[in-house]
Amino acid sequence: MYFIYHPTRRHLEWYRGGTQYECASSIAQVNHIGNVNLIYAGRTLCIPTSHSGLSQSQTFSAPVQHNSAQAPSGSSVANMISQVFGPYAGAATRVAQCESGLNPNATNPQPVGNSHAEGVFQILYPSTWSGTSYASYSPYNAWANINAAHEIFARDGNSWREWQCQP
């Protein structure tokens, strides 16, 4: 398969990209996005280059970092948080330490509506988790949970308002 990688800058560009290059559902499928209405600025998208199907595309590509639920080998939870959150890593690590003790398998048995807080950043599953581009992964996957937390953090204007624990 051949694709163009396109970094999103605004929600409007995602929509134009969705109509210009390929239907939104194909873009969502290729990028493992659970909800096509929730694409956040800064996300790099893989966009099929042909309307006739993913396997009949032409070759166009640029080197990019893709979102994957595969953590870099040998990475600790703290290192993964640092890689994903960059300059906000200190605050993010404090939030995750408070929320889960940096434990990817942490679960809060107290329901919030029909959801439970799960994983490193204790993201509500399924309610909040299903609105991230990592919804197809387990919230107990540390790399996916950390990236989903970053999406939520960025979506909220680099705010920790979604979390009980604050930096």
SEGUVO-798738 format. One line per 10 residues: for each residue x, y, z of C-alpha. Coordinates in nm, 4 decimals, padded with zeros to 6 digits, m for minus. Layout:
<nodes>
X,Y,Z ~ ...;
</nodes>
This chain:
<nodes>
00.0000,00.0000,00.0000 ~ 00.1196,00.3528,m00.0720 ~ 00.0211,00.6646,00.1174 ~ 00.0808,01.0336,00.1718 ~ 00.1527,01.1362,00.5294 ~ m00.0150,01.4647,00.6165 ~ 00.0311,01.6483,00.9472 ~ m00.2957,01.8029,01.0660 ~ m00.2925,02.1644,01.1771 ~ m00.6625,02.2298,01.2295;
m00.9822,02.0238,01.2278 ~ m01.0767,02.1910,00.8954 ~ m00.7651,02.0542,00.7241 ~ m00.8577,01.7028,00.8372 ~ m01.2000,01.7475,00.6823 ~ m01.0581,01.8884,00.3581 ~ m00.8076,01.6062,00.3556 ~ m01.0908,01.3603,00.4070 ~ m01.2846,01.4880,00.1078 ~ m00.9896,01.5725,m00.1152;
m00.7882,01.2511,m00.0902 ~ m01.0200,00.9735,00.0232 ~ m01.3308,00.9163,00.2300 ~ m01.2955,00.9775,00.6028 ~ m01.3686,00.6147,00.6917 ~ m01.0689,00.4938,00.4870 ~ m00.8423,00.7498,00.6519 ~ m00.9738,00.6450,00.9923 ~ m00.9173,00.2768,00.9112 ~ m00.5574,00.3305,00.7970;
m00.4772,00.5428,01.1060 ~ m00.6599,00.3201,01.3596 ~ m00.8948,00.6047,01.4530 ~ m01.2105,00.5008,01.6349 ~ m01.4040,00.8273,01.5910 ~ m01.3460,01.0302,01.2719 ~ m01.4872,01.3407,01.4411 ~ m01.2071,01.3486,01.6965 ~ m00.8817,01.4260,01.5167 ~ m00.6519,01.6637,01.7011;
m00.4055,01.9245,01.5849 ~ m00.0517,01.7930,01.5630 ~ m00.1568,01.4392,01.4685 ~ 00.0175,01.3006,01.1602 ~ m00.2249,01.1188,00.9345 ~ m00.1639,00.8612,00.6700 ~ m00.3908,00.9512,00.3748 ~ m00.4517,00.7055,00.0887 ~ m00.3682,00.8634,m00.2477 ~ m00.6407,00.7013,m00.4538;
m01.0205,00.7080,m00.4461 ~ m01.0253,00.3685,m00.6127 ~ m00.8976,00.1800,m00.3112 ~ m00.6081,00.1515,m00.0728 ~ m00.4145,m00.1095,m00.2683 ~ m00.4202,00.0833,m00.5998 ~ m00.2573,00.4019,m00.4743 ~ 00.0460,00.5766,m00.6190 ~ 00.3679,00.6196,m00.4260 ~ 00.3992,00.9463,m00.2322;
00.5518,00.9593,00.1092 ~ 00.7386,01.1733,00.3539 ~ 00.9273,01.0657,00.6648 ~ 00.7022,01.1070,00.9666 ~ 00.6469,00.9745,01.3135 ~ 00.3375,00.7603,01.3199 ~ 00.1159,00.6880,01.6122 ~ 00.1402,00.3253,01.7051 ~ 00.0464,00.1276,02.0108 ~ 00.3917,m00.0313,02.0038;
00.6218,00.1206,02.2642 ~ 00.9889,00.1658,02.1877 ~ 01.1661,m00.1460,02.3118 ~ 01.3048,m00.1304,02.6628 ~ 01.1117,00.1833,02.7545 ~ 00.9888,00.2370,03.1073 ~ 00.6528,00.4043,03.1632 ~ 00.8324,00.7221,03.2756 ~ 01.0473,00.7218,02.9595 ~ 00.7415,00.6690,02.7397;
00.5671,00.9641,02.9083 ~ 00.8759,01.1757,02.8452 ~ 00.8851,01.0758,02.4767 ~ 00.5161,01.1515,02.4213 ~ 00.4667,01.4633,02.6349 ~ 00.8005,01.6343,02.5629 ~ 00.8149,01.9657,02.7531 ~ 00.5072,01.8664,02.9567 ~ 00.6633,01.5367,03.0698 ~ 00.7298,01.6479,03.4274;
00.3679,01.7453,03.4871 ~ 00.2429,01.4388,03.2980 ~ 00.4590,01.2061,03.5078 ~ 00.3271,01.3632,03.8292 ~ m00.0325,01.3174,03.7105 ~ 00.0262,00.9542,03.6066 ~ 00.2130,00.8793,03.9318 ~ m00.0804,01.0129,04.1318 ~ m00.3462,00.8472,03.9134 ~ m00.1982,00.4971,03.8814;
00.1459,00.4828,04.0415 ~ 00.2697,00.4519,03.6776 ~ 00.0994,00.1111,03.6642 ~ m00.0356,00.0264,03.3161 ~ m00.2698,m00.2334,03.4714 ~ m00.4286,m00.0006,03.7271 ~ m00.8081,m00.0031,03.7435 ~ m01.0377,00.2026,03.9613 ~ m01.3306,m00.0213,04.0600 ~ m01.5518,00.2835,04.1297;
m01.7668,00.3461,03.8210 ~ m01.8168,00.6912,03.6747 ~ m02.1436,00.6487,03.4901 ~ m02.0941,00.3291,03.2916 ~ m01.7142,00.3661,03.2762 ~ m01.4116,00.2844,03.4908 ~ m01.0738,00.4619,03.5039 ~ m00.8061,00.2368,03.3530 ~ m00.4354,00.2315,03.2720 ~ m00.1440,00.4658,03.3354;
m00.3496,00.7855,03.3109 ~ m00.6723,00.6322,03.4436 ~ m00.8709,00.7255,03.1330 ~ m01.2412,00.6469,03.1594 ~ m01.3207,00.3324,02.9612 ~ m01.5184,00.3131,02.7442 ~ m01.6546,00.6708,02.7519 ~ m01.3447,00.8925,02.7172 ~ m01.1216,00.6187,02.5729 ~ m01.3552,00.5609,02.2772;
m01.3112,00.9247,02.1706 ~ m00.9361,00.8848,02.1166 ~ m00.7524,00.7552,01.8129 ~ m00.6293,00.4672,02.0327 ~ m00.9803,00.3315,02.0959 ~ m00.9002,00.0120,01.9039 ~ m00.6239,m00.0687,02.1568 ~ m00.6524,m00.1793,02.5171 ~ m00.6431,00.1011,02.7745 ~ m00.3964,m00.1258,02.9602;
m00.1457,m00.0877,02.6756 ~ 00.0884,00.1672,02.8348 ~ 00.2018,00.3254,02.5069 ~ m00.1577,00.3604,02.3798 ~ m00.2786,00.4974,02.7146 ~ 00.0000,00.7560,02.7290 ~ m00.0644,00.8675,02.3702 ~ m00.4404,00.8826,02.4315 ~ m00.3765,01.0922,02.7434 ~ m00.1634,01.3271,02.5353;
m00.4451,01.3599,02.2787 ~ m00.6906,01.4484,02.5566 ~ m00.4407,01.6905,02.7126 ~ m00.3770,01.8619,02.3753 ~ m00.7462,01.8667,02.2835 ~ m00.8176,02.0477,02.6100 ~ m00.5605,02.3184,02.5306 ~ m00.2737,02.1555,02.7246 ~ m00.4951,02.1295,03.0307 ~ m00.5189,01.8606,03.2984;
m00.8901,01.9330,03.3589 ~ m00.9914,01.5751,03.2734 ~ m00.7860,01.4299,03.5595 ~ m00.8570,01.4153,03.9308 ~ m00.4853,01.4453,04.0055 ~ m00.3216,01.7699,03.9102 ~ 00.0496,01.8379,03.8572;
</nodes>
